[in-house]
Amino acid sequence: VVCTNFSPGSTTTSGMTSQGSSTLPRAAPPMSPRNSMLKRRQRKKEHKSS
C-alpha cells in the first residue's frame, strides 16, 4: 500500500485501479508539484503587479 502512494502509475498496471484511483486524489504526487508551481507563479505575478 505504501508503494502505491509513491508510484500510482505502477498500481494501475498491477491491476489495483480501485486503490490507485483512491490514492491519486488523496496523495496526488504529480498534481501537487504542478499546483505549487502555478500557485508560486500566481503569487509572483501578484507581487509584481502590486
PyRosetta script that sets phi, psi and omega in degrees:
from pyrosetta import init, pose_from_sequence

init()
pose = pose_from_sequence("VVCTNFSPGSTTTSGMTSQGSSTLPRAAPPMSPRNSMLKRRQRKKEHKSS")
pose.set_psi(1, -35.1)
pose.set_omega(1, -179.7)
pose.set_phi(2, -65.9)
pose.set_psi(2, -38.2)
pose.set_omega(2, -178.5)
pose.set_phi(3, -65.2)
pose.set_psi(3, -33.7)
pose.set_omega(3, -178.1)
pose.set_phi(4, -61.8)
pose.set_psi(4, -38.0)
pose.set_omega(4, -179.4)
pose.set_phi(5, -64.0)
pose.set_psi(5, -38.3)
pose.set_omega(5, -177.9)
pose.set_phi(6, -75.5)
pose.set_psi(6, -44.5)
pose.set_omega(6, -177.8)
pose.set_phi(7, -125.5)
pose.set_psi(7, 85.6)
pose.set_omega(7, 180.0)
pose.set_phi(8, -67.1)
pose.set_psi(8, -29.4)
pose.set_omega(8, -179.3)
pose.set_phi(9, -63.2)
pose.set_psi(9, -43.2)
pose.set_omega(9, -178.3)
pose.set_phi(10, -66.8)
pose.set_psi(10, -32.4)
pose.set_omega(10, -178.7)
pose.set_phi(11, -64.8)
pose.set_psi(11, -40.4)
pose.set_omega(11, -179.1)
pose.set_phi(12, -63.3)
pose.set_psi(12, -39.0)
pose.set_omega(12, -179.8)
pose.set_phi(13, -69.9)
pose.set_psi(13, -34.1)
pose.set_omega(13, -179.5)
pose.set_phi(14, -65.1)
pose.set_psi(14, -31.4)
pose.set_omega(14, 179.7)
pose.set_phi(15, 119.8)
pose.set_psi(15, -3.3)
pose.set_omega(15, 179.3)
pose.set_phi(16, -90.7)
pose.set_psi(16, 56.5)
pose.set_omega(16, -177.0)
pose.set_phi(17, -63.5)
pose.set_psi(17, -36.9)
pose.set_omega(17, -178.9)
pose.set_phi(18, -60.8)
pose.set_psi(18, -45.8)
pose.set_omega(18, -179.8)
pose.set_phi(19, -72.5)
pose.set_psi(19, -40.3)
pose.set_omega(19, -178.6)
pose.set_phi(20, -60.0)
pose.set_psi(20, -44.6)
pose.set_omega(20, -178.1)
pose.set_phi(21, -66.3)
pose.set_psi(21, -34.4)
pose.set_omega(21, -178.8)
pose.set_phi(22, -73.4)
pose.set_psi(22, -32.4)
pose.set_omega(22, -179.4)
pose.set_phi(23, -81.3)
pose.set_psi(23, -25.7)
pose.set_omega(23, -178.4)
pose.set_phi(24, -59.2)
pose.set_psi(24, -56.6)
pose.set_omega(24, -178.7)
pose.set_phi(25, -66.8)
pose.set_psi(25, -30.5)
pose.set_omega(25, -178.3)
pose.set_phi(26, -71.5)
pose.set_psi(26, -57.0)
pose.set_omega(26, -179.0)
pose.set_phi(27, -81.5)
pose.set_psi(27, -49.9)
pose.set_omega(27, 179.9)
pose.set_phi(28, 49.9)
pose.set_psi(28, 59.7)
pose.set_omega(28, 179.3)
pose.set_phi(29, -65.4)
pose.set_psi(29, -40.5)
pose.set_omega(29, -179.3)
pose.set_phi(30, -75.1)
pose.set_psi(30, -23.8)
pose.set_omega(30, -177.4)
pose.set_phi(31, -88.9)
pose.set_psi(31, -33.4)
pose.set_omega(31, -178.0)
pose.set_phi(32, -57.2)
pose.set_psi(32, -47.5)
pose.set_omega(32, -179.8)
pose.set_phi(33, -64.6)
pose.set_psi(33, -38.6)
pose.set_omega(33, 179.4)
pose.set_phi(34, -65.6)
pose.set_psi(34, -44.4)
pose.set_omega(34, 179.9)
pose.set_phi(35, -62.8)
pose.set_psi(35, -41.9)
pose.set_omega(35, -179.6)
pose.set_phi(36, -63.0)
pose.set_psi(36, -40.1)
pose.set_omega(36, 180.0)
pose.set_phi(37, -65.0)
pose.set_psi(37, -43.7)
pose.set_omega(37, -179.5)
pose.set_phi(38, -64.3)
pose.set_psi(38, -43.5)
pose.set_omega(38, 179.8)
pose.set_phi(39, -62.4)
pose.set_psi(39, -41.7)
pose.set_omega(39, -179.7)
pose.set_phi(40, -63.1)
pose.set_psi(40, -42.1)
pose.set_omega(40, -179.5)
pose.set_phi(41, -63.3)
pose.set_psi(41, -43.7)
pose.set_omega(41, -179.7)
pose.set_phi(42, -63.1)
pose.set_psi(42, -42.7)
pose.set_omega(42, -179.5)
pose.set_phi(43, -62.9)
pose.set_psi(43, -43.5)
pose.set_omega(43, -179.8)
pose.set_phi(44, -61.8)
pose.set_psi(44, -42.9)
pose.set_omega(44, -179.8)
pose.set_phi(45, -62.4)
pose.set_psi(45, -42.9)
pose.set_omega(45, -179.9)
pose.set_phi(46, -61.7)
pose.set_psi(46, -44.0)
pose.set_omega(46, -179.8)
pose.set_phi(47, -62.7)
pose.set_psi(47, -42.6)
pose.set_omega(47, -178.3)
pose.set_phi(48, -65.4)
pose.set_psi(48, -44.3)
pose.set_omega(48, -177.6)
pose.set_phi(49, -65.0)
pose.set_psi(49, -39.8)
pose.set_omega(49, -178.2)
pose.set_phi(50, -82.9)
pose.dump_pdb("model.pdb")
